Amino acid sequence: MGVSGRAKWPFRGSYCSFVVSKSSVGNFAQALIAVVAGNAVYFLLMPYLPPLARHAPMRLDLGTVVDFWICLVFFGITKTIAGRKRPSAKR
């Protein structure tokens, strides 16, 4: 079962339907939690990181890689926690 709704097509005045599955909403929520938590941890740790690992605005640098890695770790943690809460399917 998914979440359905109707969105108005902006140019024609007609309507189109869209369906979002619960798993997509769950994945989005887990990714959002991971990015917010990962960035919060990175920005709290940033003053203590070596200058090379600090992110400079509007640049792709090692700080961006470190931030991405922290977010990836948090994403793995959220997926692990979500997997443990879900009952396993018996085959």
N, C-alpha and C positions, 0 to 999 in steps of 0.2 A: 504494500500500500504506500502511496506517496502523497505528498501535499500538492494539491492541484489548485489552480487559479486561472484567472483570465487576465491577460494583459492587452491593452489597447495598442494596436499598431499605430505608430505616431504619424504616418503620412497618409494612410488610406482610410482611416476611420473604421477599419474592420478589427475584429478581435482574433487573437490566436490563443491557444491553450498551451500551458506548460505544466510539466509534472516534475517534481523534485522528490527523489526517493529519500527515505529516512536514513539510509546509509550515507548518502551524499551530504545530508545535513549534519550527520554525526562526524563525518570526515572533516567538514568545514569547521565545525566547532572545535574538534581536536587540534586542527592546524592553527586556528585562531588562538587557542589557549597556549600552544607551543610558541608561537611567534611573540605574543605579548609577554609571556613569562621569560622566554629566552632573551628578548631585548631588555627587559627590566634587569635581569641578572647581568647582562653584558654592560649596561650603562652604570650599574652599581659597581662593577669591577673595573671599569675603564680607567679611573684614576690610578689604580694599582698595577695596570698592565704596562709592559715596556712600551716606549714611544712607537715602535714599529707596529705593535698590535692594536694601536688606537686608531679608530676610524676617523678619517678626514671627510667632511661633507662633500658630496658630489664627486667622489673618487672611488674607483674600485681598487682597494688596497688590502693588505693583510688583515686589517681591522674588520673589513667586511667578511672575510673568510672566517675569522674567529667568531663573529656574531652569528653567521650562518651555521657554524658547527654547534654552537650552544643551542640555537633554535632546533637543530636536527636532533640533538640529544633529548631535549624536552619533548619533541614530537615522538620519539621512540618510547619515552617514559609514559606519555599519555596513551599511546597505542597499547602498551603493555598493561596499563591499569584498566583500560577499556576492555581488553581481551579477557582479563581475569574476572571482570564483573559479569560478562556475558556467559550464560550457561552453554556448555559444549553440547553440540548436536550428536546424538547417538545414531550410528549407522547400522 
